[in-house]
């Protein structure tokens, strides 16, 4: 089963991935947790670019696709084929949102990705007002980076809000991490087969 955490920066995705992985492992599930950009060579270039701003928008989008292809081939598909639960901190929906906010067509990004990347069984969309997200980011990162400006996050939030599939589950990320975890865990346990 492929479960993806999505949402704008500052919603607590990384924390929730870690909490859910631990809770599922305690219940006997085999779990693989990962993130995008990945820890592979393309992901490292993307992370560097997010800090330095060295890549242009087209180069960055192409690198996201290369990183995802590599991630799907070497991490996601092998884990799914082995019957493991795969938890992702971001996936192609973030590319739709963030690159969409930079002027690319989100639906075209989605189409291109779904040509090679498996559609998730569930997207857990953590929602938070942009102002609250900016406060959290400021506390966490100091000044933040170009992706974390108010207008960009607002545009991203609008693109995320357009996701209306039945497998998109929305959560209020303004609650405490432990309260949010309990809500997420209950939703996920209804989706998973018994371990």
ABEGO torsion letter per residue (X at the ends): XBBBBBEBBGAGAAAAAAAAAAAAAAAGBBBBBBBOBBABAAAAAAAAAAAAGABBAAAAAAAAAAAAAAAAAAAAAAAAAAGBBBBBBEBAAAAAAAAAAAGBBAAAAAAAAAAABBBBABBBBBBBBAAAAAAAAAAAAEAEBAAABAAAAAAAAAAAAABABAABBBBBAABBAAAAAAAAAAAAAAABBBX
